[in-house]
Amino acid sequence: MRRRWLRRLGWMATLWAGGVAVLALVALLLRLLMHAAGMRA
């Protein structure tokens, strides 16, 4: 029973980390596009 909870928690942590990584990548790409368009921040 405990092993199943650990597996679920591991999947949840993996999905959360993946979501954070995707958001960071999108933010980086938007920043690069804005920089390339001449919008300096």
Secondary structure, 3 states (H helix, E strand, C coil): CHHHHHHHHHHHHHHHHHHHHHHHHHHHHHHHHHHHCCCCC
